[in-house]
Amino acid sequence: MVSGCRDCGDGIDADSDALIGDCVVSGGEDKTVKLWRISTEECFLTLTGHKEEVHSVAFSPDGSHIASGSLDKTIRTYRVTSV
């Protein structure tokens, strides 16, 4: 859990597929997908596109993409160029 994030409420609970290196991906009630640097506890990228809360996020096995699922009944993929 990343517990000191300023913008993530009580923290981020993450499964292993939401972690890669020093980064964790989160989805939230604000309809965004965010990438966080664990060592600094700061959000360094916010991805938009969903129209409802985001409840599922994961990195692809090779870390090149993020998949997110939302209450808007869509799945989005985002290409990650560097983490």
N, C-alpha and C positions, 0 to 999 in steps of 0.2 A: 504494500500500500504506500502510495505517495501521500504523505499526510500534511505537508505544509503548503500545498498549492494555494495561492491567493484566490484563484478564480474557480476552484473545484469543490467548494463546500467542505464536507468533512473528509475528503480524500478521494482517491481513486482505487477501487478494487480491481485488480487486473488478473486475468488468466494468462497462462504462458503464451498463448497466441496473440496477445495484445502487447507483448514485450519484445523488443529487439535491441540488443546492445544496451545503451544508456537511455533508451526512449520507450515510452509507453503511449499507446493511443487510447483515447477515451471518446465516448459519445454521450450526449447530454440532452437535458430538457430544452436547452436553447437551440436545438435542431442542428448542432454543429458536431464535427469530428475534430478533436484537438490532439496535437502531438506535444508531448511533454518531455523535457530533459530531466531525468530522475535526479542527477547529481546537483542540479541547480533549482529543481522544483519549479521551473518556469515553462509556460506554454510558449512554443516557438513557431507554431503553425496552426491556423484555424481553417478548416475546410467546410464549405457550405454546399447546399443543394437540396437537403431534405426539407420537407414541409411540416414534419411532426418530429417528436422526440426520437433520438437515436438510442437504441437499446442494445445493439450488437456491433462490435468492432473486432477486427483481427488483421494482422499482417499476413501476407502470403508466406509460404514456407521460405522463399528466398529473400523476403523483405522488400521486394520491388513494388508491391501494391498493398493498399489497405482496402478492405471490404467493410461496408457498414450497412446495417439494417435498421429500418425505422418503422414507427407506427403508421407512417404514410403508405405502408405496404410496398416500399421500394427497397432495392438493394443497389448501392452505389459502389463503384470501385474508383480508386484514386491511384495514380502512378506516383511512386515515391522516387525522386531522383537522388536524394542523399539524406541520411539521417544522422 
